[in-house]
Amino acid sequence: MKIIAFGASPSKNSINKKLATYAATLFENAEVEVLDLNDFQMPIFTVDIEKEIGQHELAKAFLAKIATADILVVSMAENNGNYSAAFKNIFDWCTRINAKVFQEKPMLLMATSPGAKGGASVLGIAKNAFPFYGGNIKANFSLPSFDSNFDVTNGKISNPELDNQLKEVIKNFSIV
Ligand SMILES: Cc1cc2nc3c(=O)[nH]c(=O)nc-3n(C[C@H](O)[C@H](O)[C@H](O)COP(=O)(O)O)c2cc1C
């Protein structure tokens, strides 16, 4: 079983990438590939650039990665209540090739932030929007106050209650 995981953030030390990586490792019998959005850097989408260059190769590459997944583990960075610009740009380029960007792959959708709401705003936006783009969201999870609840040295959730909550979500995750 192949898991494609990513933090929807361009930050080198993305806390969402850390959370997505940890969550992906909790699935049993899984081969995990963690994507880095920096490998899919494209100019900011405009219809004018699209007219010039057509479909961007990196958008094709991102869609091809998703196509290889049995499960998607995605953790959304919250920037001003919304998607990071880097994620939105990749998303926009991809939709011009295949509007069903997430290709109906069973998805664990998450968010975390240093704040107590744990990216609840962007998580809500993604939960509502992704199903229109082939998102097959099977479960979701938000980790509040990342700095207090995640041990970056060990790459694991340090708060036992929240760790158990995520483990329960993954135990009950069904791909059918
Ligand atoms: C431009 C900008 C806007 C932000 N807006 C929010 C926000 O609306 N809500 C929030 O909880 N955190 C916000 N943050 C803090 C981010 O949650 C924090 O930078 C977090 O590390 C982002 O996740 P990442 O590390 O995966 O990129 C913002 C950060 C930046 C740089």
The ligand as an ORCA input file, in Angstrom:
! r2SCAN-3c Opt
* xyz 0 1
  C       1.573     34.865      6.296
  C       1.210     34.001      7.471
  C      -0.099     33.926      7.890
  C      -0.460     33.092      8.944
  N      -1.768     32.992      9.296
  C      -2.133     32.121     10.259
  C      -3.511     31.902     10.549
  O      -4.391     32.490      9.953
  N      -3.827     31.002     11.509
  C      -2.855     30.298     12.171
  O      -3.210     29.476     13.032
  N      -1.555     30.469     11.913
  C      -1.180     31.365     10.975
  N       0.149     31.536     10.680
  C       1.146     30.770     11.430
  C       1.327     29.423     10.757
  O       0.335     28.525     11.221
  C       2.717     28.912     11.082
  O       3.661     29.714     10.395
  C       2.883     27.442     10.707
  O       4.226     27.078     10.979
  C       2.530     27.211      9.251
  O       2.640     25.854      8.953
  P       3.924     25.284      8.182
  O       5.067     25.326      9.165
  O       3.514     23.901      7.829
  O       4.170     26.185      7.015
  C       0.529     32.360      9.627
  C       1.865     32.442      9.204
  C       2.201     33.238      8.137
  C       3.636     33.303      7.681
*
